[in-house]
Amino acid sequence: MSEISYLQNRISQLEDEIRKLEKERSNGEDLITDVTIKKNRNLEEMQRRRNTVRRIDDLRSSAPYADTVISRLLDVYNDNRGGELDSNAQDIINKAHDRINAINYEIQCKRDEIASCYARIEAIRAEEERERNEQSKA
């Protein structure tokens, strides 16, 4: 019976670990969603600002005194920060996907171990039943 108790405790422990991993996986999926949304918002905002600066730049000939301000705006918003933000966000998303894949593998391994524990418990019970039947016949 002690081996069965050990296996049952091990199953309980594995199920707790699976719950923790599933929570971590859920957090990772939420992170991916949040980063994707924010990345898209940032890119849209950068594009909106670039478009505004381009419209102002088109007016440069009618407002030559604003040349310095327009030049500074063009320097700020025509740089490649949008691409850098996109790259950083994509790195975060890729790392989160990698972790989720690792978690899925860990969960599957733990489920396989649980299945083997249940199979071992059934084998022990079958062996005990067989021994009882032999003793009752004798």
Secondary structure, 3 states (H helix, E strand, C coil): CHHHHHHHHHHHHHHHHHHHHHHHHHHHHHHHHHHHHHHHHHHHHHHHHHHHHHHHHHCHHHCHHHHHHHHHHHHHHCCCHHHHHHHHHHHHHHHHHHHHHHHHHHHHHHHHHHHHHHHHHHHHHHHHHHHHHHHHHC
